[in-house]
């Protein structure tokens, strides 16, 4: 799986490149995201381990059969303790008003874990 993830990182599509430019270097909410990260039997497009958030970018070739597989994949990843949000390539590539970033930020805000109080 690690080799597959490495190959996917080297061959990302333009929608993935665009999302990665939003996430890399802690650019979004100061959180560290990884790309093409192995979770169980899957390689997630993007993941923030601390927020337990997976971001998937789906291409236009996702027919009905692929969508059934995506649903199963989402269930398995959620069982591993992550939340999953998905974007279509076309939405990412035509997003001019920050909808992708806003959606990710909203998901992070809605599910932010409170920091434990360090006081005894």
Beta strands, then each sheet from edge to edge (+ up, - down):
strand 1: 34-39
strand 2: 42-48
strand 3: 53-58
strand 4: 83-88
sheet 1: 1+ 2- 3+ 4+
end
